[in-house]
Amino acid sequence: MDSDGDSGYFSSSSSQERPKRIPLPLPFSEDDVVNRVEFSTCGRPGVSLADWISHSDKRRSHLCLDDPEESLDELIADHRILYQCRWPGYDAHTCYVRMPAPVTQGVSALKKVDLLDVICKTLADWVLEMIRRKHIECTQPEWAIGLKNITFRHIYIVSVVELKGYTPKWVPVIEVDGKVLEQ
């Protein structure tokens, strides 16, 4: 996975530099963070959304994540979470996301890979919707999602944070391949 470029990095034996990633601006203060779950691949921060999609199609998303079996049972008590992504230039995408059936039925504990799966699936569905709905205009063109702009292969999920509030919400912390922002 290191050498194919999809993960956003090149192997250490490569003479090329690692591509620069740019974090999405965060619409909250670190003081509002109650919990944080970090995602990494091969010891490097972030999971490529494109890699997750290719692995999840084969039910092998655990392969793109370090420590996929890490238990998060005590972190999320409910069978659903309030998800929110604030992508620059678009309206906030907010929805409730259900945990996988084996977790909600008490058959298995909530694991890090389960949380990655629900976050990535929700984000990937939204990105696909933005690509398909060309009439939705991005008010910050440098962050526009589209076939000639930012796509799945440019997006990395670095972590997901729980924010305090009347209803706690979970927000993905995202980075984008810097090359696409230079276009």
N, C-alpha and C positions, 0 to 999 in steps of 0.2 A: 504494500500500500504506500510506502514512503516514496517510491520512485515514479509512481504513475501520475503524480501531480494533482490528482483529485483531492488528496488529503490536505493540499495547500502547502506542503513542504516537499523538499527534495532530500534524498539520503545524504548523510554526512560525508559520504565519499564523492558526492557530486561537486563539481567546481562552481555550480550556480548558487546564487544566494537564495535564501528562503524568501518567498514572496511576502510582501508586507500586507498585513491585514489591518483594516480600519474598524474600530468598534462603532456600533450604532450608538448615537447619543442616548444616554440613559435619562429617562424622564422622572427620576427619583433620586433621593439622597441615600448615601450608604447608611445613614442613621435609620432609614426606614426598613432596612433588610433585617428580617427575623432569622431566616435560614437560607443557606446557599448549598446547592449541589453542583459540584464541578464535573465537567465531562472532558475526558482526554482520550487521545488515540496514540498508541505507541509512546506514551510518556509525554506527549506534547499537548498543550491546551487546545480544546475544541474538537468537535466532530463535524466533518463535512456533511452537509445536508444531502449532497449528491451520493456520497458513499453510503449514508444511511438508507437512502431510497433503494439503491442497488442491492444492499444486503437485506433490507426488510421484505423485498419482493420474494426472497427465498427463505424468509423466516429465520434469518441469520444476523439480525441487527446486533447481537451481542459481540460479533467479530469486530465491529468498528468502535468498541468502547473498552477502555481499561476498567477493570473491576466491575463487570456487568452484574455480578451476583451480590454486590454490596446491598445489605438490607436497609430499606428506608421506611420500614413499617411504623416506627415510632414518630416519624416525621410528618406523615400524612394520615390523619385519623379518619377522614371521610372517604367515601368511595368515589368522590369526584373533587376536582379542583377548579377554581376560577382562574382561567388563563387570560393573559392580556399581553398583546404585542403592540408596541407603538413604533411603527416604522416611519421614519421621517417622510413627510409629504403625503401621508395617507391617514385616514381616520383610524383610531385605535381599533384593533380587532380583539374583542372580548367575548368569551364564551365559557360555558362549563364543559369540562372534559372528564369523561368517566375513566376510571382506572380499568385495566383489563379484567375480563370476567373471572378468571381464576383467583384474582385478588379480591374482587367484590364478593365472591362466593365463599371466601375463606379457605380455599383450597391451597393457595400459596401466598407467601409473604410478598409484599411490594419490594421489588428490587430496583436498583439503579437503571437497569436496561428497560424496565417497565415505564419508568418516568421519562427516560429518553424517547421511548417509542411514542408515548402520547404527545409529548412536546413536539417532536419532529413531524409526526403525522399532522397535527393541527397546523403547524407552520407551513409544511409542504402543501397542504390543501389550500391555504390562504394564498401562497405564492402562485400556485397554479391558477387560482381564481383571478388574481391580478393580471397574470399573463393573458388569460382568455378574455377578460373584460377590458378591452383596449380603450373603451370610452371613459374609464376611471382615470382621471388625470392626477399625476403626482405633482404637488405644489413645490417640491424640491427636486428638480430634474436629475441632479447628480445621484439621488437615491432611488430613481425610478426602477421598477421591476418590469421586465419585458424581455422578449427574445433578443433584442439588440442592446439590452441593458443588464441589470442584475438578474441572474437566474439561479437555479438550485446549485450549480457548480461553484458559485461565488460565495455561498453562505456557510458559516460555521457557527455551531451552537457551542459556546464556551461553558455556559452554566445556566442554571435556572435559579431564580431567587424568589423567596416568599417575602412579600411586603406586608407590613402591619397595616391594619385598617379595620373598619367595621366588619367587612368581609375580607379576609386575607386573600391576596391574589398571587399567582405565580407568573413571573415574567421571564422570558428567555433573554439571556445576555448573548448578543450576537455580534460576530465580526464578519466583515465583507472583504473579499480579495481586493487589495488596493489597486490592482491593475485595471479593474473594471471602472473604478471611480476616476481614473486618469483619462478615460476616453473623451 
